[in-house]
């Protein structure tokens, strides 16, 4: 995971790593690769460790919401029933209303 973290920080890094523990490993920076501090590598490793959890949460969060078109349709119907909202969001309301009038559901 150490090399993966290094490559996330610097994709073109040329490096060899001996050991699996960031605190005790030996890192050789090759062909002029700028060294990255162990603290920065460790921070990236911690970030990477949380990525699956974060991406799973994000996916669940996205899947919990209706499709964007359905969300916009809900907004439209709410506004269509409320004169105050129609005036407050006049441009949005009128733009959508023109489309709905021009292309009514059959």
N, CA, C and O atoms as CSV, one atom per row, in Angstrom:
chain,resi,resn,atom,element,x,y,z
A,1,UNK,N,N,0.819,-1.192,0.000
A,1,UNK,CA,C,0.000,0.000,0.000
A,1,UNK,C,C,0.868,1.262,0.000
A,1,UNK,O,O,0.406,2.330,-0.403
A,2,UNK,N,N,2.100,1.147,0.441
A,2,UNK,CA,C,2.985,2.316,0.492
A,2,UNK,C,C,3.260,2.830,-0.922
A,2,UNK,O,O,3.168,4.029,-1.183
A,3,UNK,N,N,3.594,1.920,-1.822
A,3,UNK,CA,C,3.876,2.334,-3.212
A,3,UNK,C,C,2.620,2.919,-3.856
A,3,UNK,O,O,2.701,3.903,-4.591
A,4,UNK,N,N,1.465,2.323,-3.584
A,4,UNK,CA,C,0.216,2.848,-4.149
A,4,UNK,C,C,-0.028,4.274,-3.676
A,4,UNK,O,O,-0.455,5.125,-4.456
A,5,UNK,N,N,0.243,4.538,-2.392
A,5,UNK,CA,C,0.063,5.890,-1.854
A,5,UNK,C,C,1.039,6.861,-2.512
A,5,UNK,O,O,0.676,7.986,-2.853
A,6,UNK,N,N,2.275,6.413,-2.686
A,6,UNK,CA,C,3.276,7.256,-3.356
A,6,UNK,C,C,2.812,7.588,-4.769
A,6,UNK,O,O,2.919,8.735,-5.204
A,7,UNK,N,N,2.301,6.598,-5.484
A,7,UNK,CA,C,1.869,6.810,-6.869
A,7,UNK,C,C,0.613,7.662,-6.955
A,7,UNK,O,O,0.384,8.325,-7.967
A,8,UNK,N,N,-0.206,7.656,-5.905
A,8,UNK,CA,C,-1.362,8.566,-5.884
A,8,UNK,C,C,-0.887,10.010,-5.750
A,8,UNK,O,O,-1.474,10.922,-6.332
A,9,UNK,N,N,0.177,10.207,-4.983
A,9,UNK,CA,C,0.735,11.539,-4.800
A,9,UNK,C,C,1.503,11.971,-6.036
A,9,UNK,O,O,1.361,13.100,-6.506
A,10,UNK,N,N,2.324,11.055,-6.562
A,10,UNK,CA,C,3.149,11.347,-7.741
A,10,UNK,C,C,3.101,10.147,-8.682
A,10,UNK,O,O,3.872,9.202,-8.514
A,11,UNK,N,N,2.206,10.172,-9.670
A,11,UNK,CA,C,2.039,9.029,-10.566
A,11,UNK,C,C,3.307,8.616,-11.318
A,11,UNK,O,O,3.425,7.465,-11.740
A,12,UNK,N,N,4.240,9.525,-11.485
A,12,UNK,CA,C,5.450,9.172,-12.238
A,12,UNK,C,C,6.631,8.841,-11.319
A,12,UNK,O,O,7.765,8.724,-11.786
A,13,UNK,N,N,6.374,8.691,-10.029
A,13,UNK,CA,C,7.447,8.393,-9.081
A,13,UNK,C,C,8.115,7.068,-9.415
A,13,UNK,O,O,7.450,6.078,-9.720
A,14,UNK,N,N,9.433,7.068,-9.353
A,14,UNK,CA,C,10.212,5.839,-9.492
A,14,UNK,C,C,10.813,5.567,-8.131
A,14,UNK,O,O,11.609,6.355,-7.621
A,15,UNK,N,N,10.429,4.447,-7.549
A,15,UNK,CA,C,10.739,4.203,-6.150
A,15,UNK,C,C,10.787,2.707,-5.858
A,15,UNK,O,O,10.098,1.912,-6.497
A,16,UNK,N,N,11.605,2.346,-4.890
A,16,UNK,CA,C,11.545,0.991,-4.331
A,16,UNK,C,C,11.304,1.134,-2.838
A,16,UNK,O,O,11.806,2.051,-2.189
A,17,UNK,N,N,10.524,0.205,-2.315
A,17,UNK,CA,C,10.189,0.235,-0.889
A,17,UNK,C,C,10.505,-1.134,-0.308
A,17,UNK,O,O,10.093,-2.163,-0.843
A,18,UNK,N,N,11.244,-1.127,0.798
A,18,UNK,CA,C,11.534,-2.367,1.510
A,18,UNK,C,C,10.846,-2.282,2.865
A,18,UNK,O,O,11.189,-1.453,3.708
A,19,UNK,N,N,9.871,-3.157,3.050
A,19,UNK,CA,C,9.094,-3.182,4.289
A,19,UNK,C,C,7.664,-2.742,4.043
A,19,UNK,O,O,7.353,-2.074,3.057
A,20,UNK,N,N,6.795,-3.141,4.981
A,20,UNK,CA,C,5.363,-2.851,4.854
A,20,UNK,C,C,4.876,-1.792,5.834
A,20,UNK,O,O,3.745,-1.318,5.723
A,21,UNK,N,N,5.707,-1.423,6.779
A,21,UNK,CA,C,5.320,-0.440,7.790
A,21,UNK,C,C,5.925,0.907,7.421
A,21,UNK,O,O,7.143,1.025,7.288
A,22,UNK,N,N,5.091,1.910,7.256
A,22,UNK,CA,C,5.569,3.231,6.833
A,22,UNK,C,C,6.601,3.798,7.804
A,22,UNK,O,O,7.478,4.561,7.398
A,23,UNK,N,N,6.507,3.437,9.069
A,23,UNK,CA,C,7.432,3.980,10.066
A,23,UNK,C,C,8.816,3.335,10.022
A,23,UNK,O,O,9.801,3.952,10.429
A,24,UNK,N,N,8.895,2.100,9.533
A,24,UNK,CA,C,10.179,1.394,9.547
A,24,UNK,C,C,10.686,1.026,8.157
A,24,UNK,O,O,11.805,0.527,8.031
A,25,UNK,N,N,9.916,1.251,7.140
A,25,UNK,CA,C,10.340,0.852,5.790
A,25,UNK,C,C,11.486,1.729,5.294
A,25,UNK,O,O,11.722,2.827,5.798
A,26,UNK,N,N,12.188,1.209,4.293
A,26,UNK,CA,C,13.235,1.978,3.628
A,26,UNK,C,C,12.737,2.316,2.234
A,26,UNK,O,O,12.276,1.442,1.500
A,27,UNK,N,N,12.833,3.584,1.878
A,27,UNK,CA,C,12.355,4.043,0.576
A,27,UNK,C,C,13.538,4.591,-0.205
A,27,UNK,O,O,14.261,5.467,0.270
A,28,UNK,N,N,13.726,4.061,-1.408
A,28,UNK,CA,C,14.759,4.579,-2.303
A,28,UNK,C,C,14.072,5.316,-3.442
A,28,UNK,O,O,13.270,4.739,-4.176
A,29,UNK,N,N,14.393,6.583,-3.580
A,29,UNK,CA,C,13.832,7.418,-4.635
A,29,UNK,C,C,14.776,7.345,-5.829
A,29,UNK,O,O,15.950,7.695,-5.711
A,30,UNK,N,N,14.283,6.901,-6.962
A,30,UNK,CA,C,15.132,6.611,-8.122
A,30,UNK,C,C,14.999,7.654,-9.225
A,30,UNK,O,O,13.966,8.312,-9.356
A,31,UNK,N,N,16.049,7.792,-10.007
A,31,UNK,CA,C,16.069,8.610,-11.221
A,31,UNK,C,C,15.559,10.028,-11.007
A,31,UNK,O,O,14.808,10.558,-11.826
A,32,UNK,N,N,15.972,10.633,-9.908
A,32,UNK,CA,C,15.642,12.031,-9.671
A,32,UNK,C,C,14.245,12.281,-9.150
A,32,UNK,O,O,13.804,13.429,-9.095
A,33,UNK,N,N,13.532,11.224,-8.763
A,33,UNK,CA,C,12.199,11.413,-8.198
A,33,UNK,C,C,12.311,12.207,-6.900
A,33,UNK,O,O,13.112,11.872,-6.028
A,34,UNK,N,N,11.521,13.241,-6.780
A,34,UNK,CA,C,11.525,14.062,-5.573
A,34,UNK,C,C,10.959,13.251,-4.412
A,34,UNK,O,O,9.850,12.727,-4.509
A,35,UNK,N,N,11.697,13.143,-3.333
A,35,UNK,CA,C,11.202,12.385,-2.179
A,35,UNK,C,C,9.923,12.987,-1.593
A,35,UNK,O,O,9.718,14.200,-1.611
A,36,UNK,N,N,9.090,12.119,-1.084
A,36,UNK,CA,C,7.850,12.507,-0.403
A,36,UNK,C,C,8.018,12.098,1.049
A,36,UNK,O,O,8.481,10.994,1.333
A,37,UNK,N,N,7.653,12.966,1.956
A,37,UNK,CA,C,7.830,12.650,3.381
A,37,UNK,C,C,6.964,11.460,3.779
A,37,UNK,O,O,5.896,11.225,3.214
A,38,UNK,N,N,7.453,10.721,4.764
A,38,UNK,CA,C,6.682,9.583,5.260
A,38,UNK,C,C,5.348,10.053,5.846
A,38,UNK,O,O,4.345,9.343,5.764
A,39,UNK,N,N,5.341,11.242,6.433
A,39,UNK,CA,C,4.085,11.776,6.983
A,39,UNK,C,C,3.057,11.988,5.873
A,39,UNK,O,O,1.879,11.683,6.056
A,40,UNK,N,N,3.493,12.507,4.725
A,40,UNK,CA,C,2.577,12.708,3.596
A,40,UNK,C,C,2.112,11.380,3.020
A,40,UNK,O,O,0.951,11.232,2.638
A,41,UNK,N,N,3.026,10.413,2.961
A,41,UNK,CA,C,2.657,9.083,2.452
A,41,UNK,C,C,1.652,8.441,3.399
A,41,UNK,O,O,0.658,7.866,2.956
A,42,UNK,N,N,1.906,8.537,4.694
A,42,UNK,CA,C,0.988,7.955,5.676
A,42,UNK,C,C,-0.387,8.615,5.604
A,42,UNK,O,O,-1.410,7.936,5.693
A,43,UNK,N,N,-0.411,9.931,5.444
A,43,UNK,CA,C,-1.688,10.643,5.313
A,43,UNK,C,C,-2.455,10.142,4.092
A,43,UNK,O,O,-3.667,9.937,4.159
A,44,UNK,N,N,-1.756,9.946,2.986
A,44,UNK,CA,C,-2.405,9.439,1.766
A,44,UNK,C,C,-2.891,8.014,1.983
A,44,UNK,O,O,-3.966,7.651,1.506
A,45,UNK,N,N,-2.116,7.200,2.696
A,45,UNK,CA,C,-2.540,5.820,2.990
A,45,UNK,C,C,-3.828,5.824,3.808
A,45,UNK,O,O,-4.735,5.033,3.551
A,46,UNK,N,N,-3.905,6.706,4.781
A,46,UNK,CA,C,-5.127,6.807,5.599
A,46,UNK,C,C,-6.313,7.252,4.746
A,46,UNK,O,O,-7.423,6.740,4.892
A,47,UNK,N,N,-6.070,8.189,3.874
A,47,UNK,CA,C,-7.119,8.664,2.958
A,47,UNK,C,C,-7.599,7.522,2.066
A,47,UNK,O,O,-8.800,7.337,1.868
A,48,UNK,N,N,-6.646,6.758,1.530
A,48,UNK,CA,C,-6.986,5.633,0.652
A,48,UNK,C,C,-7.752,4.550,1.402
A,48,UNK,O,O,-8.633,3.907,0.832
A,49,UNK,N,N,-7.423,4.344,2.676
A,49,UNK,CA,C,-8.111,3.332,3.480
A,49,UNK,C,C,-9.586,3.673,3.641
A,49,UNK,O,O,-10.418,2.777,3.779
A,50,UNK,N,N,-9.914,4.963,3.624
A,50,UNK,CA,C,-11.302,5.402,3.783
A,50,UNK,C,C,-12.060,5.487,2.464
A,50,UNK,O,O,-13.283,5.624,2.471
A,51,UNK,N,N,-11.362,5.408,1.336
A,51,UNK,CA,C,-12.029,5.574,0.038
A,51,UNK,C,C,-13.152,4.578,-0.210
A,51,UNK,O,O,-14.230,4.996,-0.632
A,52,UNK,N,N,-12.959,3.272,0.029
A,52,UNK,CA,C,-14.083,2.355,-0.235
A,52,UNK,C,C,-15.307,2.689,0.589
A,52,UNK,O,O,-16.431,2.629,0.090
A,53,UNK,N,N,-15.099,3.041,1.855
A,53,UNK,CA,C,-16.216,3.402,2.726
A,53,UNK,C,C,-16.911,4.654,2.211
A,53,UNK,O,O,-18.139,4.719,2.179
A,54,UNK,N,N,-16.124,5.645,1.809
A,54,UNK,CA,C,-16.685,6.893,1.311
A,54,UNK,C,C,-17.422,6.659,0.001
A,54,UNK,O,O,-18.518,7.185,-0.193
A,55,UNK,N,N,-16.835,5.877,-0.903
A,55,UNK,CA,C,-17.491,5.668,-2.189
A,55,UNK,C,C,-18.752,4.825,-2.020
A,55,UNK,O,O,-19.731,5.039,-2.736
A,56,UNK,N,N,-18.748,3.873,-1.089
A,56,UNK,CA,C,-19.948,3.080,-0.829
A,56,UNK,C,C,-21.045,3.975,-0.264
A,56,UNK,O,O,-22.205,3.881,-0.666
A,57,UNK,N,N,-20.666,4.848,0.675
A,57,UNK,CA,C,-21.636,5.786,1.244
A,57,UNK,C,C,-22.196,6.700,0.161
A,57,UNK,O,O,-23.404,6.927,0.090
A,58,UNK,N,N,-21.306,7.223,-0.683
A,58,UNK,CA,C,-21.738,8.132,-1.750
A,58,UNK,C,C,-22.700,7.424,-2.694
A,58,UNK,O,O,-23.693,8.012,-3.121
A,59,UNK,N,N,-22.416,6.170,-3.023
A,59,UNK,CA,C,-23.291,5.404,-3.915
A,59,UNK,C,C,-24.654,5.189,-3.262
A,59,UNK,O,O,-25.685,5.351,-3.916
A,60,UNK,N,N,-24.670,4.825,-1.982
A,60,UNK,CA,C,-25.941,4.623,-1.283
A,60,UNK,C,C,-26.730,5.933,-1.230
A,60,UNK,O,O,-27.947,5.945,-1.409
A,61,UNK,N,N,-26.027,7.016,-0.986
A,61,UNK,CA,C,-26.642,8.337,-0.903
A,61,UNK,C,C,-27.272,8.702,-2.248
A,61,UNK,O,O,-28.417,9.150,-2.301
A,62,UNK,N,N,-26.511,8.506,-3.342
A,62,UNK,CA,C,-27.038,8.815,-4.686
A,62,UNK,C,C,-28.250,7.949,-5.011
A,62,UNK,O,O,-29.232,8.436,-5.572
A,63,UNK,N,N,-28.183,6.670,-4.660
A,63,UNK,CA,C,-29.273,5.747,-4.982
A,63,UNK,C,C,-30.541,6.026,-4.170
A,63,UNK,O,O,-31.635,5.625,-4.567
A,64,UNK,N,N,-30.394,6.705,-3.045
A,64,UNK,CA,C,-31.554,6.992,-2.202
A,64,UNK,C,C,-32.436,8.097,-2.791
A,64,UNK,O,O,-33.629,8.166,-2.494
A,65,UNK,N,N,-31.860,8.942,-3.607
A,65,UNK,CA,C,-32.609,10.051,-4.198
A,65,UNK,C,C,-33.297,9.628,-5.493
A,65,UNK,O,O,-32.809,8.747,-6.200
A,66,UNK,N,N,-34.437,10.261,-5.804
A,66,UNK,CA,C,-35.052,10.031,-7.120
A,66,UNK,C,C,-34.138,10.568,-8.227
A,66,UNK,O,O,-33.258,11.389,-7.967
A,67,UNK,N,N,-34.347,10.109,-9.439
A,67,UNK,CA,C,-33.594,10.624,-10.596
A,67,UNK,C,C,-33.791,12.135,-10.665
A,67,UNK,O,O,-34.822,12.651,-10.233
A,68,UNK,N,N,-32.809,12.838,-11.203
A,68,UNK,CA,C,-32.838,14.301,-11.242
A,68,UNK,C,C,-34.070,14.816,-11.997
A,68,UNK,O,O,-34.666,15.817,-11.598
A,69,UNK,N,N,-34.447,14.145,-13.070
A,69,UNK,CA,C,-35.643,14.558,-13.803
A,69,UNK,C,C,-36.898,14.482,-12.935
A,69,UNK,O,O,-37.767,15.352,-13.003
A,70,UNK,N,N,-36.981,13.425,-12.115
A,70,UNK,CA,C,-38.115,13.279,-11.200
A,70,UNK,C,C,-38.093,14.365,-10.130
A,70,UNK,O,O,-39.138,14.887,-9.742
A,71,UNK,N,N,-36.883,14.705,-9.653
A,71,UNK,CA,C,-36.774,15.770,-8.657
A,71,UNK,C,C,-37.249,17.097,-9.245
A,71,UNK,O,O,-37.986,17.839,-8.596
A,72,UNK,N,N,-36.828,17.391,-10.466
A,72,UNK,CA,C,-37.237,18.639,-11.114
A,72,UNK,C,C,-38.742,18.656,-11.351
A,72,UNK,O,O,-39.384,19.697,-11.209
A,73,UNK,N,N,-39.300,17.517,-11.708
A,73,UNK,CA,C,-40.747,17.430,-11.921
A,73,UNK,C,C,-41.495,17.695,-10.610
A,73,UNK,O,O,-42.534,18.356,-10.612
A,74,UNK,N,N,-40.971,17.181,-9.494
A,74,UNK,CA,C,-41.588,17.454,-8.190
A,74,UNK,C,C,-41.547,18.950,-7.881
A,74,UNK,O,O,-42.521,19.515,-7.385
A,75,UNK,N,N,-40.413,19.584,-8.177
A,75,UNK,CA,C,-40.309,21.034,-7.975
A,75,UNK,C,C,-41.336,21.769,-8.828
A,75,UNK,O,O,-42.020,22.674,-8.351
A,76,UNK,N,N,-41.437,21.372,-10.093
A,76,UNK,CA,C,-42.382,22.022,-10.998
A,76,UNK,C,C,-43.803,21.933,-10.446
A,76,UNK,O,O,-44.503,22.943,-10.370
A,77,UNK,N,N,-44.230,20.736,-10.061
A,77,UNK,CA,C,-45.606,20.557,-9.590
A,77,UNK,C,C,-45.857,21.335,-8.295
A,77,UNK,O,O,-46.955,21.847,-8.079
A,78,UNK,N,N,-44.848,21.421,-7.447
A,78,UNK,CA,C,-44.982,22.226,-6.226
A,78,UNK,C,C,-45.165,23.692,-6.580
A,78,UNK,O,O,-46.026,24.371,-6.020
A,79,UNK,N,N,-44.352,24.178,-7.514
A,79,UNK,CA,C,-44.447,25.584,-7.932
A,79,UNK,C,C,-45.759,25.853,-8.661
A,79,UNK,O,O,-46.354,26.918,-8.499
A,80,UNK,N,N,-46.206,24.898,-9.455
A,80,UNK,CA,C,-47.413,25.091,-10.248
A,80,UNK,C,C,-48.645,25.260,-9.359
A,80,UNK,O,O,-49.638,25.849,-9.786
A,81,UNK,N,N,-48.588,24.754,-8.140
A,81,UNK,CA,C,-49.701,24.864,-7.196
A,81,UNK,C,C,-49.594,26.088,-6.292
A,81,UNK,O,O,-50.513,26.359,-5.519
A,82,UNK,N,N,-48.490,26.832,-6.373
A,82,UNK,CA,C,-48.233,27.899,-5.409
A,82,UNK,C,C,-47.871,29.197,-6.133
A,82,UNK,O,O,-46.768,29.333,-6.663
A,83,UNK,N,N,-48.809,30.148,-6.151
A,83,UNK,CA,C,-48.577,31.421,-6.848
A,83,UNK,C,C,-47.369,32.177,-6.314
A,83,UNK,O,O,-46.646,32.819,-7.076
A,84,UNK,N,N,-47.152,32.102,-5.020
A,84,UNK,CA,C,-46.003,32.802,-4.431
A,84,UNK,C,C,-44.686,32.245,-4.993
A,84,UNK,O,O,-43.781,33.007,-5.333
A,85,UNK,N,N,-44.587,30.923,-5.087
A,85,UNK,CA,C,-43.381,30.312,-5.652
A,85,UNK,C,C,-43.240,30.634,-7.138
A,85,UNK,O,O,-42.131,30.833,-7.634
A,86,UNK,N,N,-44.365,30.684,-7.840
A,86,UNK,CA,C,-44.314,31.031,-9.261
A,86,UNK,C,C,-43.712,32.419,-9.462
A,86,UNK,O,O,-42.935,32.635,-10.393
A,87,UNK,N,N,-44.066,33.345,-8.603
A,87,UNK,CA,C,-43.522,34.703,-8.709
A,87,UNK,C,C,-42.081,34.767,-8.236
A,87,UNK,O,O,-41.250,35.453,-8.831
A,88,UNK,N,N,-41.792,34.048,-7.162
A,88,UNK,CA,C,-40.442,34.076,-6.595
A,88,UNK,C,C,-39.424,33.480,-7.577
A,88,UNK,O,O,-38.304,33.979,-7.689
A,89,UNK,N,N,-39.808,32.433,-8.272
A,89,UNK,CA,C,-38.910,31.755,-9.225
A,89,UNK,C,C,-39.475,31.886,-10.642
A,89,UNK,O,O,-39.561,30.913,-11.392
A,90,UNK,N,N,-39.845,33.089,-10.974
A,90,UNK,CA,C,-40.566,33.393,-12.216
A,90,UNK,C,C,-39.858,32.845,-13.456
A,90,UNK,O,O,-40.477,32.137,-14.251
A,91,UNK,N,N,-38.572,33.158,-13.633
A,91,UNK,CA,C,-37.862,32.733,-14.852
A,91,UNK,C,C,-37.851,31.213,-14.992
A,91,UNK,O,O,-38.121,30.677,-16.066
A,92,UNK,N,N,-37.536,30.531,-13.899
A,92,UNK,CA,C,-37.518,29.064,-13.919
A,92,UNK,C,C,-38.912,28.530,-14.258
A,92,UNK,O,O,-39.075,27.689,-15.141
A,93,UNK,N,N,-39.899,29.034,-13.541
A,93,UNK,CA,C,-41.272,28.568,-13.738
A,93,UNK,C,C,-41.739,28.785,-15.179
A,93,UNK,O,O,-42.290,27.874,-15.798
A,94,UNK,N,N,-41.519,29.986,-15.710
A,94,UNK,CA,C,-41.974,30.296,-17.068
A,94,UNK,C,C,-41.254,29.446,-18.122
A,94,UNK,O,O,-41.865,29.028,-19.105
A,95,UNK,N,N,-39.963,29.194,-17.916
A,95,UNK,CA,C,-39.199,28.374,-18.865
A,95,UNK,C,C,-39.758,26.962,-18.929
A,95,UNK,O,O,-39.965,26.420,-20.014
A,96,UNK,N,N,-40.003,26.366,-17.767
A,96,UNK,CA,C,-40.542,25.004,-17.731
A,96,UNK,C,C,-41.978,24.983,-18.236
A,96,UNK,O,O,-42.373,24.056,-18.943
A,97,UNK,N,N,-42.762,25.995,-17.880
A,97,UNK,CA,C,-44.159,26.053,-18.304
A,97,UNK,C,C,-44.267,26.094,-19.835
A,97,UNK,O,O,-45.130,25.437,-20.416
A,98,UNK,N,N,-43.380,26.874,-20.487
A,98,UNK,CA,C,-43.388,26.933,-21.958
A,98,UNK,C,C,-43.201,25.567,-22.573
A,98,UNK,O,O,-43.881,25.222,-23.539
A,99,UNK,N,N,-42.285,24.783,-22.026
A,99,UNK,CA,C,-42.025,23.433,-22.540
A,99,UNK,C,C,-43.243,22.556,-22.299
A,99,UNK,O,O,-43.663,21.821,-23.193
A,100,UNK,N,N,-43.814,22.623,-21.105
A,100,UNK,CA,C,-44.967,21.775,-20.775
A,100,UNK,C,C,-46.182,22.119,-21.639
A,100,UNK,O,O,-46.941,21.230,-22.026
A,101,UNK,N,N,-46.366,23.400,-21.941
A,101,UNK,CA,C,-47.494,23.818,-22.792
A,101,UNK,C,C,-47.237,23.381,-24.241
A,101,UNK,O,O,-48.149,22.917,-24.925
A,102,UNK,N,N,-46.002,23.532,-24.698
A,102,UNK,CA,C,-45.664,23.182,-26.083
A,102,UNK,C,C,-45.692,21.670,-26.319
A,102,UNK,O,O,-45.951,21.216,-27.433
A,103,UNK,N,N,-45.427,20.898,-25.271
A,103,UNK,CA,C,-45.345,19.437,-25.391
A,103,UNK,C,C,-46.137,18.767,-24.263
A,103,UNK,O,O,-45.552,18.154,-23.370
A,104,UNK,N,N,-47.465,18.887,-24.308
A,104,UNK,CA,C,-48.268,18.301,-23.218
A,104,UNK,C,C,-48.198,16.765,-23.243
A,104,UNK,O,O,-47.998,16.145,-24.288
A,105,UNK,N,N,-48.369,16.188,-22.063
A,105,UNK,CA,C,-48.451,14.716,-21.979
A,105,UNK,C,C,-49.754,14.290,-22.613
A,105,UNK,O,O,-50.779,14.954,-22.457
A,106,UNK,N,N,-49.715,13.199,-23.318
A,106,UNK,CA,C,-50.922,12.718,-23.988
A,106,UNK,C,C,-51.470,11.502,-23.308
A,106,UNK,O,O,-52.488,10.959,-23.738
